[in-house]
Amino acid sequence: QVHVQESGGGLVQPGGSLILSCAASEASESIVSDAAIGWYRQAPGKQRELVALVSRLGRHDYADFAQGRFIISRDNVEKRVYLMMNDLLVEDATVYYCVASGIDWGQGTQVTGSS
């Protein structure tokens, strides 16, 4: 079973930037370079929503709210998928999840907003 793990969450101010990272367990690390990897987020009381996705063939897709502010990238050397978030808004503060092949979810990383 693949285990993916997110990292990089933290405290950010509106207008700030943050880079989240998604990596797989050592036994499954190739999945990060071979599979479709998605970033999702879920706010309390709301459904989990897609943020960005990089397909197996390298196509990038973004939610409307992420377009122009967020960038998803895959590093096949480091075997990580990154989500670079810029111009952060108050509503971007929530838990972000990484998923491999649509089925293997990480535990999430918290992005917290500060005033």
N, CA, C and O atoms as CSV, one atom per row, in Angstrom:
chain,resi,resn,atom,element,x,y,z
A,1,GLN,N,N,0.841,-1.183,0.000
A,1,GLN,CA,C,0.000,0.000,0.000
A,1,GLN,C,C,0.882,1.241,0.000
A,1,GLN,O,O,1.883,1.319,0.712
A,2,VAL,N,N,0.487,2.189,-0.804
A,2,VAL,CA,C,1.233,3.443,-0.872
A,2,VAL,C,C,0.870,4.303,0.324
A,2,VAL,O,O,-0.293,4.386,0.718
A,3,HIS,N,N,1.859,4.927,0.881
A,3,HIS,CA,C,1.617,5.905,1.927
A,3,HIS,C,C,2.214,7.220,1.489
A,3,HIS,O,O,3.424,7.330,1.291
A,4,VAL,N,N,1.368,8.211,1.339
A,4,VAL,CA,C,1.859,9.537,0.992
A,4,VAL,C,C,1.757,10.422,2.214
A,4,VAL,O,O,0.896,10.226,3.071
A,5,GLN,N,N,2.636,11.388,2.284
A,5,GLN,CA,C,2.672,12.277,3.439
A,5,GLN,C,C,2.902,13.697,2.987
A,5,GLN,O,O,3.758,13.973,2.147
A,6,GLU,N,N,2.134,14.579,3.552
A,6,GLU,CA,C,2.268,15.991,3.258
A,6,GLU,C,C,3.154,16.665,4.294
A,6,GLU,O,O,3.272,16.203,5.428
A,7,SER,N,N,3.769,17.759,3.885
A,7,SER,CA,C,4.532,18.590,4.802
A,7,SER,C,C,4.539,20.014,4.268
A,7,SER,O,O,4.165,20.265,3.122
A,8,GLY,N,N,4.969,20.937,5.114
A,8,GLY,CA,C,5.104,22.312,4.669
A,8,GLY,C,C,4.042,23.261,5.162
A,8,GLY,O,O,4.143,24.469,4.947
A,9,GLY,N,N,3.024,22.740,5.820
A,9,GLY,CA,C,2.002,23.637,6.346
A,9,GLY,C,C,2.568,24.538,7.430
A,9,GLY,O,O,3.643,24.285,7.974
A,10,GLY,N,N,1.833,25.583,7.729
A,10,GLY,CA,C,2.298,26.492,8.764
A,10,GLY,C,C,1.442,27.727,8.833
A,10,GLY,O,O,0.326,27.773,8.316
A,11,LEU,N,N,1.994,28.733,9.487
A,11,LEU,CA,C,1.294,29.994,9.700
A,11,LEU,C,C,1.654,30.978,8.594
A,11,LEU,O,O,2.832,31.196,8.310
A,12,VAL,N,N,0.656,31.562,7.983
A,12,VAL,CA,C,0.916,32.528,6.919
A,12,VAL,C,C,0.012,33.737,7.081
A,12,VAL,O,O,-1.084,33.650,7.634
A,13,GLN,N,N,0.493,34.853,6.588
A,13,GLN,CA,C,-0.301,36.075,6.585
A,13,GLN,C,C,-0.982,36.231,5.232
A,13,GLN,O,O,-0.484,35.712,4.233
A,14,PRO,N,N,-2.090,36.924,5.180
A,14,PRO,CA,C,-2.716,37.198,3.886
A,14,PRO,C,C,-1.715,37.853,2.941
A,14,PRO,O,O,-0.990,38.776,3.312
A,15,GLY,N,N,-1.697,37.352,1.723
A,15,GLY,CA,C,-0.740,37.855,0.750
A,15,GLY,C,C,0.574,37.112,0.751
A,15,GLY,O,O,1.424,37.333,-0.112
A,16,GLY,N,N,0.741,36.235,1.715
A,16,GLY,CA,C,1.991,35.485,1.828
A,16,GLY,C,C,2.029,34.275,0.915
A,16,GLY,O,O,1.110,34.034,0.133
A,17,SER,N,N,3.110,33.519,1.031
A,17,SER,CA,C,3.319,32.340,0.194
A,17,SER,C,C,3.720,31.155,1.052
A,17,SER,O,O,4.246,31.310,2.154
A,18,LEU,N,N,3.464,29.983,0.526
A,18,LEU,CA,C,3.811,28.753,1.235
A,18,LEU,C,C,3.987,27.654,0.203
A,18,LEU,O,O,3.306,27.631,-0.822
A,19,ILE,N,N,4.903,26.748,0.484
A,19,ILE,CA,C,5.105,25.607,-0.404
A,19,ILE,C,C,4.811,24.325,0.367
A,19,ILE,O,O,5.443,24.043,1.386
A,20,LEU,N,N,3.854,23.558,-0.124
A,20,LEU,CA,C,3.535,22.265,0.451
A,20,LEU,C,C,4.220,21.176,-0.352
A,20,LEU,O,O,4.431,21.313,-1.557
A,21,SER,N,N,4.563,20.102,0.322
A,21,SER,CA,C,5.266,19.003,-0.319
A,21,SER,C,C,4.533,17.690,-0.067
A,21,SER,O,O,3.997,17.459,1.017
A,22,CYS,N,N,4.518,16.842,-1.080
A,22,CYS,CA,C,3.908,15.517,-0.974
A,22,CYS,C,C,4.964,14.486,-1.353
A,22,CYS,O,O,5.547,14.549,-2.436
A,23,ALA,N,N,5.202,13.543,-0.458
A,23,ALA,CA,C,6.170,12.477,-0.720
A,23,ALA,C,C,5.549,11.146,-0.330
A,23,ALA,O,O,4.626,11.085,0.482
A,24,ALA,N,N,6.070,10.090,-0.920
A,24,ALA,CA,C,5.574,8.751,-0.604
A,24,ALA,C,C,6.561,8.037,0.311
A,24,ALA,O,O,7.724,8.428,0.413
A,25,SER,N,N,6.098,7.013,0.959
A,25,SER,CA,C,6.985,6.197,1.789
A,25,SER,C,C,8.083,5.603,0.923
A,25,SER,O,O,7.927,5.469,-0.290
A,26,GLU,N,N,9.177,5.255,1.546
A,26,GLU,CA,C,10.364,4.823,0.808
A,26,GLU,C,C,10.068,3.663,-0.133
A,26,GLU,O,O,10.603,3.604,-1.241
A,27,ALA,N,N,9.229,2.757,0.302
A,27,ALA,CA,C,8.926,1.593,-0.525
A,27,ALA,C,C,8.080,1.947,-1.733
A,27,ALA,O,O,8.009,1.179,-2.692
A,28,SER,N,N,7.438,3.104,-1.692
A,28,SER,CA,C,6.508,3.468,-2.763
A,28,SER,C,C,6.865,4.792,-3.406
A,28,SER,O,O,6.034,5.387,-4.092
A,29,GLU,N,N,8.082,5.262,-3.201
A,29,GLU,CA,C,8.394,6.621,-3.626
A,29,GLU,C,C,8.275,6.831,-5.119
A,29,GLU,O,O,8.084,7.961,-5.568
A,30,SER,N,N,8.383,5.761,-5.904
A,30,SER,CA,C,8.258,5.938,-7.346
A,30,SER,C,C,6.853,6.337,-7.748
A,30,SER,O,O,6.645,6.873,-8.837
A,31,ILE,N,N,5.881,6.079,-6.875
A,31,ILE,CA,C,4.499,6.408,-7.219
A,31,ILE,C,C,4.346,7.910,-7.405
A,31,ILE,O,O,3.497,8.360,-8.174
A,32,VAL,N,N,5.162,8.683,-6.707
A,32,VAL,CA,C,5.033,10.137,-6.815
A,32,VAL,C,C,5.446,10.602,-8.195
A,32,VAL,O,O,4.928,11.610,-8.675
A,33,SER,N,N,6.355,9.908,-8.847
A,33,SER,CA,C,6.781,10.312,-10.185
A,33,SER,C,C,5.977,9.621,-11.276
A,33,SER,O,O,6.031,10.033,-12.435
A,34,ASP,N,N,5.233,8.579,-10.928
A,34,ASP,CA,C,4.525,7.815,-11.944
A,34,ASP,C,C,3.016,8.026,-11.952
A,34,ASP,O,O,2.376,7.879,-12.994
A,35,ALA,N,N,2.447,8.366,-10.812
A,35,ALA,CA,C,0.991,8.413,-10.693
A,35,ALA,C,C,0.446,9.834,-10.820
A,35,ALA,O,O,1.177,10.823,-10.767
A,36,ALA,N,N,-0.847,9.883,-10.988
A,36,ALA,CA,C,-1.528,11.174,-10.900
A,36,ALA,C,C,-1.538,11.586,-9.429
A,36,ALA,O,O,-1.919,10.801,-8.560
A,37,ILE,N,N,-1.123,12.804,-9.160
A,37,ILE,CA,C,-1.064,13.308,-7.794
A,37,ILE,C,C,-1.940,14.546,-7.695
A,37,ILE,O,O,-1.830,15.472,-8.498
A,38,GLY,N,N,-2.799,14.544,-6.708
A,38,GLY,CA,C,-3.677,15.683,-6.517
A,38,GLY,C,C,-3.495,16.321,-5.154
A,38,GLY,O,O,-3.144,15.656,-4.179
A,39,TRP,N,N,-3.736,17.595,-5.103
A,39,TRP,CA,C,-3.821,18.328,-3.845
A,39,TRP,C,C,-5.284,18.732,-3.656
A,39,TRP,O,O,-5.915,19.300,-4.548
A,40,TYR,N,N,-5.794,18.425,-2.479
A,40,TYR,CA,C,-7.152,18.790,-2.096
A,40,TYR,C,C,-7.092,19.571,-0.795
A,40,TYR,O,O,-6.067,19.591,-0.114
A,41,ARG,N,N,-8.194,20.208,-0.462
A,41,ARG,CA,C,-8.275,20.868,0.834
A,41,ARG,C,C,-9.685,20.706,1.378
A,41,ARG,O,O,-10.648,20.509,0.636
A,42,GLN,N,N,-9.772,20.796,2.691
A,42,GLN,CA,C,-11.074,20.653,3.332
A,42,GLN,C,C,-11.163,21.574,4.526
A,42,GLN,O,O,-10.384,21.470,5.473
A,43,ALA,N,N,-12.113,22.469,4.467
A,43,ALA,CA,C,-12.377,23.370,5.581
A,43,ALA,C,C,-13.411,22.717,6.500
A,43,ALA,O,O,-14.193,21.878,6.053
A,44,PRO,N,N,-13.420,23.092,7.772
A,44,PRO,CA,C,-14.396,22.517,8.711
A,44,PRO,C,C,-15.829,22.692,8.221
A,44,PRO,O,O,-16.242,23.794,7.860
A,45,GLY,N,N,-16.577,21.604,8.213
A,45,GLY,CA,C,-17.966,21.660,7.809
A,45,GLY,C,C,-18.203,21.697,6.315
A,45,GLY,O,O,-19.341,21.812,5.861
A,46,LYS,N,N,-17.128,21.599,5.549
A,46,LYS,CA,C,-17.264,21.661,4.092
A,46,LYS,C,C,-16.728,20.381,3.465
A,46,LYS,O,O,-15.995,19.621,4.096
A,47,GLN,N,N,-17.110,20.161,2.208
A,47,GLN,CA,C,-16.606,19.001,1.493
A,47,GLN,C,C,-15.171,19.225,1.048
A,47,GLN,O,O,-14.730,20.355,0.838
A,48,ARG,N,N,-14.465,18.127,0.912
A,48,ARG,CA,C,-13.103,18.204,0.407
A,48,ARG,C,C,-13.172,18.654,-1.053
A,48,ARG,O,O,-14.010,18.169,-1.814
A,49,GLU,N,N,-12.296,19.579,-1.443
A,49,GLU,CA,C,-12.326,20.098,-2.803
A,49,GLU,C,C,-10.953,20.018,-3.444
A,49,GLU,O,O,-9.921,20.124,-2.781
A,50,LEU,N,N,-10.974,19.828,-4.749
A,50,LEU,CA,C,-9.733,19.772,-5.507
A,50,LEU,C,C,-9.074,21.146,-5.552
A,50,LEU,O,O,-9.738,22.164,-5.752
A,51,VAL,N,N,-7.763,21.156,-5.362
A,51,VAL,CA,C,-6.980,22.383,-5.506
A,51,VAL,C,C,-6.211,22.352,-6.823
A,51,VAL,O,O,-6.310,23.269,-7.638
A,52,ALA,N,N,-5.446,21.284,-7.013
A,52,ALA,CA,C,-4.636,21.153,-8.226
A,52,ALA,C,C,-4.295,19.685,-8.435
A,52,ALA,O,O,-4.290,18.880,-7.503
A,53,LEU,N,N,-4.011,19.369,-9.691
A,53,LEU,CA,C,-3.747,17.977,-10.044
A,53,LEU,C,C,-2.681,17.930,-11.123
A,53,LEU,O,O,-2.707,18.718,-12.068
A,54,VAL,N,N,-1.739,16.996,-10.978
A,54,VAL,CA,C,-0.807,16.719,-12.060
A,54,VAL,C,C,-1.029,15.269,-12.480
A,54,VAL,O,O,-0.929,14.355,-11.662
A,55,SER,N,N,-1.331,15.068,-13.760
A,55,SER,CA,C,-1.657,13.738,-14.259
A,55,SER,C,C,-0.392,12.918,-14.476
A,55,SER,O,O,0.720,13.432,-14.354
A,56,ARG,N,N,-0.568,11.648,-14.795
A,56,ARG,CA,C,0.565,10.758,-15.071
A,56,ARG,C,C,1.387,11.290,-16.243
A,56,ARG,O,O,2.604,11.111,-16.291
A,57,LEU,N,N,0.717,11.938,-17.176
A,57,LEU,CA,C,1.415,12.444,-18.355
A,57,LEU,C,C,1.863,13.890,-18.194
A,57,LEU,O,O,2.377,14.499,-19.132
A,58,GLY,N,N,1.665,14.437,-16.991
A,58,GLY,CA,C,2.200,15.768,-16.734
A,58,GLY,C,C,1.246,16.911,-16.962
A,58,GLY,O,O,1.646,18.072,-16.879
A,59,ARG,N,N,-0.017,16.614,-17.249
A,59,ARG,CA,C,-0.992,17.696,-17.409
A,59,ARG,C,C,-1.325,18.287,-16.042
A,59,ARG,O,O,-1.487,17.565,-15.058
A,60,HIS,N,N,-1.423,19.609,-16.002
A,60,HIS,CA,C,-1.760,20.309,-14.764
A,60,HIS,C,C,-3.186,20.857,-14.856
A,60,HIS,O,O,-3.573,21.458,-15.859
A,61,ASP,N,N,-3.942,20.642,-13.812
A,61,ASP,CA,C,-5.294,21.198,-13.727
A,61,ASP,C,C,-5.446,21.906,-12.390
A,61,ASP,O,O,-4.895,21.476,-11.376
A,62,TYR,N,N,-6.200,22.996,-12.405
A,62,TYR,CA,C,-6.368,23.802,-11.196
A,62,TYR,C,C,-7.840,24.138,-10.980
A,62,TYR,O,O,-8.612,24.297,-11.926
A,63,ALA,N,N,-8.197,24.238,-9.713
A,63,ALA,CA,C,-9.499,24.793,-9.379
A,63,ALA,C,C,-9.485,26.271,-9.746
A,63,ALA,O,O,-8.429,26.899,-9.817
A,64,ASP,N,N,-10.669,26.809,-9.976
A,64,ASP,CA,C,-10.744,28.221,-10.362
A,64,ASP,C,C,-10.070,29.119,-9.326
A,64,ASP,O,O,-9.390,30.079,-9.688
A,65,PHE,N,N,-10.251,28.818,-8.055
A,65,PHE,CA,C,-9.695,29.691,-7.013
A,65,PHE,C,C,-8.168,29.602,-6.952
A,65,PHE,O,O,-7.507,30.494,-6.420
A,66,ALA,N,N,-7.615,28.517,-7.503
A,66,ALA,CA,C,-6.174,28.319,-7.454
A,66,ALA,C,C,-5.477,28.842,-8.713
A,66,ALA,O,O,-4.279,29.123,-8.700
A,67,GLN,N,N,-6.235,28.966,-9.783
A,67,GLN,CA,C,-5.651,29.382,-11.050
A,67,GLN,C,C,-4.983,30.739,-10.918
A,67,GLN,O,O,-5.599,31.703,-10.462
A,68,GLY,N,N,-3.718,30.812,-11.318
A,68,GLY,CA,C,-2.992,32.071,-11.267
A,68,GLY,C,C,-2.314,32.363,-9.940
A,68,GLY,O,O,-1.469,33.256,-9.860
A,69,ARG,N,N,-2.670,31.627,-8.901
A,69,ARG,CA,C,-2.041,31.839,-7.593
A,69,ARG,C,C,-1.232,30.629,-7.132
A,69,ARG,O,O,-0.200,30.778,-6.476
A,70,PHE,N,N,-1.699,29.440,-7.474
A,70,PHE,CA,C,-1.048,28.209,-7.036
A,70,PHE,C,C,-0.374,27.528,-8.218
A,70,PHE,O,O,-0.835,27.625,-9.355
A,71,ILE,N,N,0.713,26.844,-7.932
A,71,ILE,CA,C,1.417,26.081,-8.963
A,71,ILE,C,C,1.729,24.698,-8.419
A,71,ILE,O,O,2.320,24.557,-7.349
A,72,ILE,N,N,1.329,23.686,-9.160
A,72,ILE,CA,C,1.673,22.310,-8.795
A,72,ILE,C,C,2.846,21.871,-9.666
A,72,ILE,O,O,2.878,22.141,-10.866
A,73,SER,N,N,3.800,21.196,-9.051
A,73,SER,CA,C,4.965,20.747,-9.813
A,73,SER,C,C,5.445,19.411,-9.278
A,73,SER,O,O,5.310,19.105,-8.094
A,74,ARG,N,N,6.000,18.638,-10.168
A,74,ARG,CA,C,6.497,17.309,-9.806
A,74,ARG,C,C,8.008,17.298,-9.982
A,74,ARG,O,O,8.516,17.687,-11.033
A,75,ASP,N,N,8.722,16.854,-8.962
A,75,ASP,CA,C,10.179,16.737,-9.020
A,75,ASP,C,C,10.517,15.252,-9.009
A,75,ASP,O,O,10.441,14.597,-7.970
A,76,ASN,N,N,10.888,14.733,-10.162
A,76,ASN,CA,C,11.148,13.295,-10.258
A,76,ASN,C,C,12.481,12.896,-9.635
A,76,ASN,O,O,12.702,11.716,-9.363
A,77,VAL,N,N,13.356,13.839,-9.409
A,77,VAL,CA,C,14.625,13.528,-8.738
A,77,VAL,C,C,14.381,13.395,-7.237
A,77,VAL,O,O,14.812,12.432,-6.603
A,78,GLU,N,N,13.683,14.379,-6.687
A,78,GLU,CA,C,13.362,14.342,-5.261
A,78,GLU,C,C,12.181,13.427,-4.965
A,78,GLU,O,O,11.928,13.085,-3.810
A,79,LYS,N,N,11.457,13.032,-6.014
A,79,LYS,CA,C,10.261,12.197,-5.864
A,79,LYS,C,C,9.255,12.869,-4.937
A,79,LYS,O,O,8.767,12.281,-3.972
A,80,ARG,N,N,8.971,14.108,-5.267
A,80,ARG,CA,C,8.000,14.893,-4.513
A,80,ARG,C,C,7.121,15.673,-5.479
A,80,ARG,O,O,7.522,15.995,-6.598
A,81,VAL,N,N,5.936,15.961,-5.023
A,81,VAL,CA,C,5.058,16.874,-5.749
A,81,VAL,C,C,4.822,18.066,-4.838
A,81,VAL,O,O,4.453,17.910,-3.674
A,82,TYR,N,N,5.036,19.247,-5.374
A,82,TYR,CA,C,4.921,20.470,-4.592
A,82,TYR,C,C,3.679,21.249,-4.980
A,82,TYR,O,O,3.209,21.189,-6.116
A,83,LEU,N,N,3.168,21.971,-4.020
A,83,LEU,CA,C,2.109,22.936,-4.287
A,83,LEU,C,C,2.601,24.281,-3.775
A,83,LEU,O,O,2.680,24.512,-2.568
A,84,MET,N,N,2.927,25.159,-4.707
A,84,MET,CA,C,3.361,26.495,-4.343
A,84,MET,C,C,2.130,27.391,-4.307
A,84,MET,O,O,1.403,27.514,-5.292
A,85,MET,N,N,1.914,28.004,-3.171
A,85,MET,CA,C,0.735,28.842,-2.991
A,85,MET,C,C,1.174,30.278,-2.772
A,85,MET,O,O,1.957,30.561,-1.866
A,86,ASN,N,N,0.676,31.179,-3.593
A,86,ASN,CA,C,1.025,32.593,-3.519
A,86,ASN,C,C,-0.228,33.433,-3.283
A,86,ASN,O,O,-1.353,32.978,-3.489
A,87,ASP,N,N,-0.002,34.661,-2.851
A,87,ASP,CA,C,-1.123,35.595,-2.636
A,87,ASP,C,C,-2.226,34.955,-1.807
A,87,ASP,O,O,-3.405,35.006,-2.161
A,88,LEU,N,N,-1.825,34.362,-0.718
A,88,LEU,CA,C,-2.771,33.598,0.094
A,88,LEU,C,C,-3.865,34.493,0.661
A,88,LEU,O,O,-3.629,35.633,1.061
A,89,LEU,N,N,-5.066,33.933,0.678
A,89,LEU,CA,C,-6.230,34.610,1.210
A,89,LEU,C,C,-6.639,33.960,2.532
A,89,LEU,O,O,-6.208,32.854,2.858
A,90,VAL,N,N,-7.461,34.657,3.268
A,90,VAL,CA,C,-7.929,34.117,4.544
A,90,VAL,C,C,-8.596,32.760,4.328
A,90,VAL,O,O,-8.425,31.839,5.127
A,91,GLU,N,N,-9.345,32.648,3.255
A,91,GLU,CA,C,-10.090,31.398,3.007
A,91,GLU,C,C,-9.201,30.244,2.561
A,91,GLU,O,O,-9.672,29.112,2.450
A,92,ASP,N,N,-7.925,30.511,2.304
A,92,ASP,CA,C,-6.994,29.437,1.954
A,92,ASP,C,C,-6.497,28.690,3.193
A,92,ASP,O,O,-5.875,27.635,3.073
A,93,ALA,N,N,-6.764,29.225,4.360
A,93,ALA,CA,C,-6.294,28.604,5.593
A,93,ALA,C,C,-7.185,27.426,5.946
A,93,ALA,O,O,-8.323,27.600,6.384
A,94,THR,N,N,-6.657,26.231,5.751
A,94,THR,CA,C,-7.388,25.018,6.043
A,94,THR,C,C,-6.420,23.843,5.965
A,94,THR,O,O,-5.208,24.048,5.900
A,95,VAL,N,N,-6.930,22.623,5.969
A,95,VAL,CA,C,-6.082,21.441,5.874
A,95,VAL,C,C,-5.959,21.019,4.410
A,95,VAL,O,O,-6.952,20.931,3.688
A,96,TYR,N,N,-4.728,20.762,3.991
A,96,TYR,CA,C,-4.448,20.357,2.623
A,96,TYR,C,C,-3.997,18.898,2.603
A,96,TYR,O,O,-3.203,18.458,3.435
A,97,TYR,N,N,-4.530,18.165,1.627
A,97,TYR,CA,C,-4.251,16.740,1.498
A,97,TYR,C,C,-3.639,16.434,0.144
A,97,TYR,O,O,-3.947,17.075,-0.860
A,98,CYS,N,N,-2.777,15.450,0.143
A,98,CYS,CA,C,-2.187,14.920,-1.077
A,98,CYS,C,C,-2.810,13.546,-1.317
A,98,CYS,O,O,-3.070,12.800,-0.373
A,99,VAL,N,N,-3.046,13.223,-2.583
A,99,VAL,CA,C,-3.606,11.910,-2.907
A,99,VAL,C,C,-2.916,11.370,-4.149
A,99,VAL,O,O,-2.707,12.095,-5.121
A,100,ALA,N,N,-2.566,10.100,-4.107
A,100,ALA,CA,C,-1.938,9.437,-5.247
A,100,ALA,C,C,-2.955,8.527,-5.925
A,100,ALA,O,O,-3.615,7.718,-5.274
A,101,SER,N,N,-3.067,8.670,-7.213
A,101,SER,CA,C,-3.974,7.843,-8.011
A,101,SER,C,C,-5.421,7.913,-7.520
A,101,SER,O,O,-6.209,7.002,-7.775
A,102,GLY,N,N,-5.752,8.938,-6.852
A,102,GLY,CA,C,-7.120,9.136,-6.394
A,102,GLY,C,C,-7.556,8.268,-5.250
A,102,GLY,O,O,-8.715,8.323,-4.838
A,103,ILE,N,N,-6.637,7.451,-4.717
A,103,ILE,CA,C,-7.061,6.523,-3.682
A,103,ILE,C,C,-6.185,6.530,-2.437
A,103,ILE,O,O,-6.654,6.165,-1.359
A,104,ASP,N,N,-4.958,6.925,-2.555
A,104,ASP,CA,C,-4.056,6.878,-1.397
A,104,ASP,C,C,-3.881,8.278,-0.838
A,104,ASP,O,O,-3.177,9.109,-1.412
A,105,TRP,N,N,-4.528,8.525,0.284
A,105,TRP,CA,C,-4.562,9.853,0.877
A,105,TRP,C,C,-3.556,9.985,2.011
A,105,TRP,O,O,-3.315,9.045,2.769
A,106,GLY,N,N,-2.971,11.185,2.106
A,106,GLY,CA,C,-2.144,11.484,3.253
A,106,GLY,C,C,-2.991,11.961,4.417
A,106,GLY,O,O,-4.216,12.033,4.319
A,107,GLN,N,N,-2.337,12.282,5.508
A,107,GLN,CA,C,-3.024,12.700,6.730
A,107,GLN,C,C,-3.343,14.190,6.731
A,107,GLN,O,O,-4.123,14.658,7.561
A,108,GLY,N,N,-2.756,14.923,5.824
A,108,GLY,CA,C,-3.038,16.342,5.726
A,108,GLY,C,C,-2.007,17.197,6.425
A,108,GLY,O,O,-1.326,16.756,7.351
A,109,THR,N,N,-1.908,18.432,5.964
A,109,THR,CA,C,-1.041,19.420,6.593
A,109,THR,C,C,-1.839,20.710,6.757
A,109,THR,O,O,-2.558,21.130,5.850
A,110,GLN,N,N,-1.702,21.323,7.911
A,110,GLN,CA,C,-2.539,22.472,8.258
A,110,GLN,C,C,-1.905,23.775,7.805
A,110,GLN,O,O,-0.739,24.043,8.096
A,111,VAL,N,N,-2.663,24.567,7.105
A,111,VAL,CA,C,-2.259,25.936,6.769
A,111,VAL,C,C,-3.127,26.861,7.614
A,111,VAL,O,O,-4.354,26.837,7.519
A,112,THR,N,N,-2.484,27.666,8.432
A,112,THR,CA,C,-3.190,28.529,9.375
A,112,THR,C,C,-2.930,29.983,9.021
A,112,THR,O,O,-1.789,30.381,8.783
A,113,GLY,N,N,-3.976,30.757,8.989
A,113,GLY,CA,C,-3.842,32.161,8.672
A,113,GLY,C,C,-3.586,32.994,9.906
A,113,GLY,O,O,-4.086,32.688,10.988
A,114,SER,N,N,-2.813,34.036,9.744
A,114,SER,CA,C,-2.564,34.973,10.836
A,114,SER,C,C,-2.887,36.373,10.365
A,114,SER,O,O,-2.747,36.677,9.181
A,115,SER,N,N,-3.308,37.212,11.255
A,115,SER,CA,C,-3.668,38.579,10.869
A,115,SER,C,C,-2.471,39.499,10.983
A,115,SER,O,O,-2.580,40.692,10.700
